[in-house]
Amino acid sequence: MNKSELIALYDQQERIDVEYPGLQREITPNVIRHLNISNNREGIITYSKLDNANADDAIREQVSYFKSIGQDFEWKLYDYDEPPDLKDRLASHGFTIEPAEALMILDLEDNADYLWQAVRHDVRRLVEPTHLIDVEQIEEAVWEEDSSFACPGMMGQ
């Protein structure tokens, strides 16, 4: 798979089609946003389809919308999002730009032999909901915040 195909697949699965527990997904002409319906998280814009002509209006529209419902929100921005100066535009509308994060992708089909030689950990598919407790604990240790949203209904089990 080439980089463009990986980006398209990632966008579809992790930005466009994604749904989060406790958040209501809404699709607008310019963005996909998730609204807090459980009162324990902020809203998120996970995907935008903007250009030079509509970016500032779309940003103002989202700021106004979230303000009207009394909800803070985060705009997830990727370095390939359009327009190319979207980060600067968001900053000019009052968004705080946080340090960049990175994704690392390994093609398992092309690197299966290397992976199994290099990884000496227990890698397995989780099939029982109670196994997600470990995931929740890791999330909380790494991000130092409540991650119970990742495993709804699992607390205390």
MDAnalysis code that builds the backbone (N, CA, C; Angstrom):
import MDAnalysis as mda
import numpy as np

u = mda.Universe.empty(471, n_residues=157, atom_resindex=np.repeat(np.arange(157), 3), trajectory=True)
u.add_TopologyAttr("name", ["N", "CA", "C"] * 157)
u.add_TopologyAttr("resid", np.arange(1, 158))
u.add_TopologyAttr("resname", ["MET", "ASN", "LYS", "SER", "GLU", "LEU", "ILE", "ALA", "LEU", "TYR", "ASP", "GLN", "GLN", "GLU", "ARG", "ILE", "ASP", "VAL", "GLU", "TYR", "PRO", "GLY", "LEU", "GLN", "ARG", "GLU", "ILE", "THR", "PRO", "ASN", "VAL", "ILE", "ARG", "HIS", "LEU", "ASN", "ILE", "SER", "ASN", "ASN", "ARG", "GLU", "GLY", "ILE", "ILE", "THR", "TYR", "SER", "LYS", "LEU", "ASP", "ASN", "ALA", "ASN", "ALA", "ASP", "ASP", "ALA", "ILE", "ARG", "GLU", "GLN", "VAL", "SER", "TYR", "PHE", "LYS", "SER", "ILE", "GLY", "GLN", "ASP", "PHE", "GLU", "TRP", "LYS", "LEU", "TYR", "ASP", "TYR", "ASP", "GLU", "PRO", "PRO", "ASP", "LEU", "LYS", "ASP", "ARG", "LEU", "ALA", "SER", "HIS", "GLY", "PHE", "THR", "ILE", "GLU", "PRO", "ALA", "GLU", "ALA", "LEU", "MET", "ILE", "LEU", "ASP", "LEU", "GLU", "ASP", "ASN", "ALA", "ASP", "TYR", "LEU", "TRP", "GLN", "ALA", "VAL", "ARG", "HIS", "ASP", "VAL", "ARG", "ARG", "LEU", "VAL", "GLU", "PRO", "THR", "HIS", "LEU", "ILE", "ASP", "VAL", "GLU", "GLN", "ILE", "GLU", "GLU", "ALA", "VAL", "TRP", "GLU", "GLU", "ASP", "SER", "SER", "PHE", "ALA", "CYS", "PRO", "GLY", "MET", "MET", "GLY", "GLN"])
u.atoms.positions = np.array([
    [0.832, -1.174, 0.000],
    [0.000, 0.000, 0.000],
    [0.882, 1.245, 0.000],
    [0.548, 2.222, -0.804],
    [1.338, 3.446, -0.815],
    [0.783, 4.452, 0.205],
    [1.499, 5.549, 0.388],
    [1.132, 6.526, 1.411],
    [-0.275, 7.088, 1.194],
    [-0.622, 7.402, -0.034],
    [-1.955, 7.951, -0.318],
    [-3.054, 6.961, 0.043],
    [-2.827, 5.688, -0.256],
    [-3.819, 4.660, 0.090],
    [-3.948, 4.511, 1.603],
    [-2.817, 4.563, 2.316],
    [-2.846, 4.471, 3.772],
    [-3.586, 5.651, 4.389],
    [-3.332, 6.840, 3.873],
    [-4.021, 8.028, 4.387],
    [-5.525, 7.911, 4.142],
    [-5.908, 7.487, 2.955],
    [-7.329, 7.339, 2.633],
    [-7.988, 6.310, 3.553],
    [-7.318, 5.191, 3.787],
    [-7.854, 4.157, 4.668],
    [-7.954, 4.666, 6.107],
    [-6.908, 5.322, 6.582],
    [-6.912, 5.886, 7.930],
    [-8.039, 6.899, 8.080],
    [-8.139, 7.815, 7.129],
    [-9.197, 8.827, 7.201],
    [-10.578, 8.179, 7.264],
    [-10.797, 7.204, 6.428],
    [-12.121, 6.566, 6.402],
    [-12.437, 5.880, 7.729],
    [-11.504, 5.099, 8.244],
    [-11.757, 4.308, 9.447],
    [-11.665, 5.113, 10.740],
    [-10.705, 6.021, 10.824],
    [-10.427, 6.682, 12.102],
    [-10.930, 8.117, 12.187],
    [-11.356, 8.692, 11.060],
    [-11.797, 10.087, 11.091],
    [-13.228, 10.247, 10.574],
    [-13.592, 9.525, 9.542],
    [-14.904, 9.697, 8.923],
    [-15.938, 8.774, 9.544],
    [-15.648, 7.491, 9.605],
    [-16.626, 6.513, 10.093],
    [-16.600, 6.305, 11.602],
    [-15.626, 6.850, 12.295],
    [-15.447, 6.588, 13.720],
    [-16.640, 7.094, 14.531],
    [-16.996, 6.330, 15.541],
    [-18.018, 6.723, 16.513],
    [-17.449, 6.454, 17.897],
    [-17.714, 7.369, 18.831],
    [-17.189, 7.256, 20.181],
    [-18.337, 7.106, 21.167],
    [-18.174, 6.231, 22.180],
    [-19.193, 6.134, 23.227],
    [-19.349, 7.485, 23.924],
    [-20.573, 7.877, 24.176],
    [-20.841, 9.132, 24.875],
    [-20.779, 10.363, 24.004],
    [-20.517, 10.180, 22.713],
    [-20.494, 11.299, 21.784],
    [-21.463, 11.033, 20.634],
    [-22.125, 12.070, 20.210],
    [-23.067, 11.974, 19.091],
    [-22.379, 12.465, 17.823],
    [-22.309, 11.626, 16.812],
    [-21.635, 11.944, 15.551],
    [-22.581, 12.725, 14.653],
    [-22.081, 13.831, 14.110],
    [-22.857, 14.642, 13.177],
    [-22.014, 14.934, 11.938],
    [-22.649, 14.789, 10.785],
    [-21.980, 15.045, 9.518],
    [-22.563, 16.329, 8.938],
    [-21.695, 17.287, 8.668],
    [-22.107, 18.529, 8.024],
    [-21.413, 18.586, 6.664],
    [-21.739, 19.551, 5.836],
    [-21.056, 19.621, 4.534],
    [-19.540, 19.784, 4.634],
    [-19.050, 20.410, 5.721],
    [-17.618, 20.690, 5.805],
    [-16.856, 19.904, 6.861],
    [-17.545, 19.396, 7.865],
    [-16.853, 18.698, 8.952],
    [-17.669, 17.505, 9.441],
    [-16.954, 16.614, 10.119],
    [-17.608, 15.575, 10.913],
    [-17.247, 15.892, 12.352],
    [-18.284, 16.094, 13.160],
    [-18.068, 16.483, 14.547],
    [-18.760, 15.494, 15.463],
    [-18.254, 15.449, 16.695],
    [-18.797, 14.563, 17.713],
    [-19.128, 15.429, 18.918],
    [-20.383, 15.376, 19.332],
    [-20.866, 16.197, 20.435],
    [-20.924, 15.384, 21.713],
    [-20.553, 16.019, 22.802],
    [-20.595, 15.387, 24.111],
    [-22.051, 15.227, 24.535],
    [-22.483, 13.996, 24.736],
    [-23.833, 13.759, 25.250],
    [-23.803, 13.100, 26.622],
    [-22.600, 12.833, 27.135],
    [-22.498, 12.164, 28.430],
    [-21.923, 13.069, 29.509],
    [-21.675, 14.338, 29.162],
    [-21.208, 15.352, 30.120],
    [-19.856, 15.061, 30.756],
    [-19.036, 14.211, 30.163],
    [-17.711, 13.985, 30.747],
    [-16.571, 14.194, 29.754],
    [-16.884, 14.680, 28.572],
    [-15.844, 14.905, 27.563],
    [-16.181, 16.136, 26.745],
    [-15.171, 16.663, 26.072],
    [-15.407, 17.770, 25.150],
    [-15.783, 17.208, 23.783],
    [-16.296, 18.065, 22.935],
    [-16.594, 17.669, 21.574],
    [-15.323, 17.586, 20.746],
    [-15.448, 17.008, 19.557],
    [-14.289, 16.828, 18.683],
    [-14.728, 17.021, 17.235],
    [-13.919, 17.701, 16.488],
    [-14.052, 17.664, 15.029],
    [-12.970, 16.711, 14.560],
    [-13.393, 15.587, 13.997],
    [-12.433, 14.560, 13.604],
    [-12.002, 14.668, 12.152],
    [-12.812, 15.345, 11.345],
    [-12.509, 15.391, 9.913],
    [-13.062, 16.679, 9.331],
    [-12.308, 17.274, 8.422],
    [-12.816, 18.443, 7.713],
    [-12.460, 18.340, 6.243],
    [-13.329, 18.900, 5.441],
    [-13.097, 18.959, 3.990],
    [-13.263, 20.427, 3.605],
    [-12.131, 21.147, 3.705],
    [-12.145, 22.588, 3.511],
    [-11.226, 22.979, 2.366],
    [-11.398, 24.219, 1.914],
    [-10.503, 24.776, 0.910],
    [-10.255, 26.239, 1.251],
    [-9.456, 26.905, 0.451],
    [-9.127, 28.309, 0.715],
    [-10.366, 29.186, 0.803],
    [-11.363, 28.888, 0.000],
    [-12.552, 29.738, -0.066],
    [-13.479, 29.577, 1.136],
    [-13.577, 28.363, 1.701],
    [-14.580, 28.148, 2.759],
    [-14.001, 27.926, 4.156],
    [-12.698, 27.862, 4.295],
    [-12.102, 27.474, 5.583],
    [-12.457, 28.423, 6.719],
    [-12.267, 29.711, 6.538],
    [-12.527, 30.644, 7.637],
    [-13.999, 30.661, 8.033],
    [-14.894, 30.616, 7.056],
    [-16.323, 30.573, 7.377],
    [-16.678, 29.288, 8.125],
    [-16.101, 28.166, 7.698],
    [-16.385, 26.889, 8.361],
    [-15.860, 26.894, 9.797],
    [-14.685, 27.454, 10.007],
    [-14.130, 27.528, 11.363],
    [-15.032, 28.388, 12.242],
    [-15.407, 29.580, 11.745],
    [-16.312, 30.460, 12.513],
    [-17.626, 29.754, 12.824],
    [-18.152, 29.021, 11.848],
    [-19.413, 28.299, 12.034],
    [-19.296, 27.277, 13.166],
    [-18.195, 26.529, 13.209],
    [-18.031, 25.514, 14.249],
    [-17.800, 26.147, 15.619],
    [-17.009, 27.208, 15.666],
    [-16.795, 27.909, 16.936],
    [-18.132, 28.414, 17.463],
    [-18.924, 29.018, 16.598],
    [-20.232, 29.541, 16.986],
    [-21.166, 28.421, 17.426],
    [-21.157, 27.321, 16.687],
    [-22.044, 26.197, 17.013],
    [-21.720, 25.626, 18.397],
    [-20.456, 25.308, 18.635],
    [-20.096, 24.719, 19.923],
    [-20.328, 25.710, 21.057],
    [-20.101, 26.987, 20.811],
    [-20.382, 28.006, 21.830],
    [-21.878, 28.034, 22.138],
    [-22.716, 27.915, 21.107],
    [-24.163, 27.963, 21.305],
    [-24.687, 26.800, 22.140],
    [-23.980, 25.686, 22.124],
    [-24.410, 24.543, 22.944],
    [-23.601, 24.441, 24.234],
    [-22.727, 25.425, 24.470],
    [-21.965, 25.480, 25.716],
    [-20.965, 24.359, 25.878],
    [-20.301, 24.011, 24.785],
    [-19.391, 22.866, 24.833],
    [-18.024, 23.240, 24.269],
    [-16.972, 22.869, 25.014],
    [-15.622, 22.993, 24.488],
    [-15.420, 21.904, 23.440],
    [-14.481, 22.152, 22.531],
    [-14.202, 21.118, 21.529],
    [-12.775, 21.239, 21.023],
    [-12.309, 20.147, 20.470],
    [-10.976, 20.047, 19.896],
    [-11.127, 19.809, 18.403],
    [-10.269, 20.423, 17.627],
    [-10.256, 20.220, 16.173],
    [-9.047, 19.365, 15.861],
    [-9.269, 18.113, 15.473],
    [-8.168, 17.223, 15.113],
    [-7.643, 17.631, 13.735],
    [-6.375, 17.973, 13.682],
    [-5.764, 18.475, 12.462],
    [-4.603, 17.573, 12.068],
    [-4.547, 17.212, 10.806],
    [-3.477, 16.381, 10.271],
    [-2.683, 17.195, 9.256],
    [-1.407, 16.911, 9.116],
    [-0.554, 17.748, 8.277],
    [-0.972, 17.758, 6.807],
    [-1.774, 16.821, 6.383],
    [-2.231, 16.775, 4.998],
    [-3.620, 17.387, 4.816],
    [-4.230, 17.873, 5.910],
    [-5.546, 18.504, 5.802],
    [-5.441, 19.788, 4.979],
    [-6.498, 20.076, 4.274],
    [-6.574, 21.273, 3.439],
    [-7.422, 22.336, 4.123],
    [-7.175, 23.596, 3.822],
    [-6.079, 24.103, 3.015],
    [-4.751, 23.971, 3.755],
    [-3.639, 24.132, 3.063],
    [-2.331, 23.916, 3.687],
    [-2.066, 24.792, 4.909],
    [-2.716, 25.947, 4.989],
    [-2.507, 26.841, 6.131],
    [-3.606, 26.711, 7.193],
    [-4.281, 25.568, 7.232],
    [-5.392, 25.378, 8.169],
    [-4.951, 25.560, 9.620],
    [-3.768, 25.089, 9.968],
    [-3.281, 25.258, 11.345],
    [-3.200, 26.736, 11.709],
    [-2.658, 27.541, 10.817],
    [-2.570, 28.984, 11.074],
    [-3.946, 29.628, 11.158],
    [-4.848, 29.182, 10.322],
    [-6.214, 29.725, 10.360],
    [-6.891, 29.377, 11.686],
    [-6.719, 28.132, 12.133],
    [-7.307, 27.740, 13.418],
    [-6.726, 28.589, 14.549],
    [-5.415, 28.785, 14.529],
    [-4.767, 29.608, 15.558],
    [-5.315, 31.029, 15.539],
    [-5.561, 31.578, 14.355],
    [-6.070, 32.951, 14.262],
    [-7.513, 33.059, 14.769],
    [-8.192, 31.928, 14.872],
    [-9.558, 31.900, 15.411],
    [-9.572, 31.505, 16.888],
    [-8.403, 31.495, 17.517],
    [-8.333, 31.278, 18.957],
    [-8.013, 29.867, 19.404],
    [-7.776, 28.955, 18.498],
    [-7.429, 27.592, 18.891],
    [-6.003, 27.552, 19.418],
    [-5.791, 26.724, 20.428],
    [-4.456, 26.480, 20.949],
    [-3.847, 25.347, 20.143],
    [-2.689, 25.593, 19.586],
    [-2.015, 24.567, 18.793],
    [-1.122, 23.767, 19.737],
    [-1.418, 22.494, 19.855],
    [-0.661, 21.614, 20.743],
    [0.502, 20.988, 19.985],
    [1.460, 20.411, 20.704],
    [2.601, 19.764, 20.022],
    [2.121, 18.687, 19.048],
    [2.855, 18.539, 17.975],
    [2.511, 17.555, 16.953],
    [2.644, 16.141, 17.513],
    [1.795, 15.272, 17.030],
    [1.859, 13.847, 17.340],
    [2.174, 13.126, 16.034],
    [2.517, 11.861, 16.116],
    [2.871, 11.112, 14.908],
    [2.207, 9.742, 14.917],
    [1.946, 9.238, 13.743],
    [1.463, 7.874, 13.563],
    [2.578, 7.066, 12.914],
    [2.749, 5.858, 13.388],
    [3.693, 4.950, 12.753],
    [2.904, 3.759, 12.239],
    [3.174, 3.388, 11.011],
    [2.433, 2.301, 10.388],
    [3.421, 1.279, 9.870],
    [3.163, 0.023, 10.174],
    [3.995, -1.070, 9.689],
    [3.114, -2.001, 8.876],
    [3.483, -2.238, 7.649],
    [2.760, -3.155, 6.783],
    [3.047, -4.577, 7.263],
    [2.059, -5.191, 7.868],
    [2.255, -6.520, 8.454],
    [2.492, -7.597, 7.398],
    [1.902, -7.437, 6.238],
    [2.115, -8.439, 5.198],
    [3.559, -8.432, 4.705],
    [4.116, -7.245, 4.521],
    [5.491, -7.148, 4.016],
    [6.537, -7.352, 5.101],
    [6.147, -7.261, 6.369],
    [7.111, -7.311, 7.463],
    [6.781, -8.371, 8.521],
    [6.006, -9.348, 8.157],
    [5.568, -10.347, 9.133],
    [6.742, -11.086, 9.768],
    [7.716, -11.493, 8.979],
    [8.862, -12.219, 9.539],
    [9.626, -11.340, 10.527],
    [9.888, -10.097, 10.137],
    [10.587, -9.166, 11.019],
    [9.800, -8.940, 12.296],
    [8.512, -8.729, 12.157],
    [7.680, -8.434, 13.319],
    [7.749, -9.569, 14.338],
    [7.597, -10.776, 13.905],
    [7.573, -11.892, 14.855],
    [8.949, -12.170, 15.447],
    [10.012, -11.780, 14.766],
    [11.349, -11.915, 15.333],
    [11.643, -10.783, 16.316],
    [11.159, -9.592, 16.018],
    [11.478, -8.416, 16.828],
    [10.589, -8.271, 18.058],
    [9.341, -8.662, 17.952],
    [8.395, -8.459, 19.057],
    [8.408, -9.677, 19.970],
    [8.705, -9.434, 21.217],
    [8.755, -10.515, 22.197],
    [7.678, -10.327, 23.262],
    [6.540, -9.798, 22.844],
    [5.446, -9.547, 23.767],
    [4.264, -10.424, 23.417],
    [3.342, -10.485, 24.325],
    [2.116, -11.237, 24.106],
    [1.185, -10.400, 23.231],
    [1.123, -10.728, 21.940],
    [0.251, -10.022, 21.007],
    [-0.920, -10.934, 20.715],
    [-2.111, -10.453, 21.033],
    [-3.298, -11.291, 20.831],
    [-4.507, -10.427, 20.580],
    [-5.497, -11.033, 20.002],
    [-6.758, -10.339, 19.747],
    [-7.617, -10.385, 21.003],
    [-8.168, -9.234, 21.379],
    [-9.058, -9.171, 22.534],
    [-10.466, -9.512, 22.082],
    [-11.050, -10.522, 22.719],
    [-12.395, -10.942, 22.323],
    [-13.410, -10.800, 23.441],
    [-12.953, -10.616, 24.659],
    [-13.847, -10.447, 25.802],
    [-13.826, -8.988, 26.243],
    [-14.989, -8.387, 26.463],
    [-15.020, -6.978, 26.895],
    [-14.194, -6.703, 28.143],
    [-14.093, -7.662, 29.053],
    [-13.330, -7.426, 30.282],
    [-11.837, -7.258, 30.007],
    [-11.349, -7.726, 28.857],
    [-9.943, -7.551, 28.506],
    [-9.610, -6.082, 28.236],
    [-10.629, -5.283, 27.998],
    [-10.403, -3.861, 27.720],
    [-9.975, -3.086, 28.963],
    [-10.134, -3.681, 30.127],
    [-9.696, -3.011, 31.356],
    [-8.197, -2.713, 31.271],
    [-7.418, -3.646, 30.741],
    [-5.982, -3.414, 30.575],
    [-5.725, -2.232, 29.642],
    [-6.498, -2.144, 28.576],
    [-6.361, -1.037, 27.629],
    [-6.667, 0.276, 28.338],
    [-7.719, 0.295, 29.106],
    [-8.104, 1.503, 29.844],
    [-7.001, 1.929, 30.808],
    [-6.411, 0.988, 31.512],
    [-5.342, 1.313, 32.461],
    [-4.116, 1.876, 31.746],
    [-3.788, 1.324, 30.586],
    [-2.658, 1.830, 29.806],
    [-2.957, 3.248, 29.327],
    [-4.153, 3.464, 28.801],
    [-4.552, 4.802, 28.342],
    [-4.414, 5.819, 29.472],
    [-4.897, 5.471, 30.648],
    [-4.842, 6.403, 31.779],
    [-3.407, 6.663, 32.222],
    [-2.566, 5.643, 32.194],
    [-1.164, 5.828, 32.588],
    [-0.424, 6.707, 31.585],
    [-0.684, 6.518, 30.300],
    [0.005, 7.277, 29.262],
    [-0.480, 8.723, 29.220],
    [-1.795, 8.914, 29.223],
    [-2.360, 10.255, 29.019],
    [-2.687, 10.983, 30.316],
    [-2.565, 10.288, 31.440],
    [-2.826, 10.877, 32.754],
    [-4.190, 11.549, 32.832],
    [-5.198, 10.846, 32.315],
    [-6.571, 11.332, 32.382],
    [-7.523, 10.146, 32.335],
    [-8.753, 10.392, 32.725],
    [-9.770, 9.343, 32.746],
    [-9.991, 8.809, 31.336],
    [-9.913, 7.506, 31.180],
    [-10.128, 6.868, 29.878],
    [-11.285, 5.887, 29.911],
    [-12.169, 6.038, 30.871],
    [-13.281, 5.093, 30.989],
    [-14.184, 5.126, 29.765],
    [-14.148, 6.246, 29.000],
    [-14.950, 6.326, 27.778],
    [-14.550, 5.244, 26.773],
    [-13.310, 4.783, 26.847],
    [-12.821, 3.765, 25.912],
    [-13.437, 2.403, 26.195],
    [-13.878, 2.202, 27.402],
    [-14.428, 0.904, 27.810],
    [-15.709, 1.142, 28.627],
    [-16.755, 1.665, 28.024],
    [-17.961, 1.963, 28.790],
    [-18.503, 0.730, 29.481],
    [-18.902, 0.901, 30.727],
    [-19.491, -0.198, 31.484],
    [-18.494, -1.155, 32.081],
    [-17.193, -0.907, 31.916],
    [-16.194, -1.845, 32.399],
    [-15.637, -1.468, 33.754],
    [-15.844, -0.242, 34.193],
    [-15.256, 0.194, 35.464],
    [-15.723, -0.696, 36.609],
    [-14.792, -1.058, 37.439],
    [-15.105, -1.852, 38.626],
    [-15.253, -3.329, 38.369],
    [-15.021, -3.780, 37.155],
    [-15.160, -5.211, 36.883],
    [-13.823, -5.900, 36.966],
])
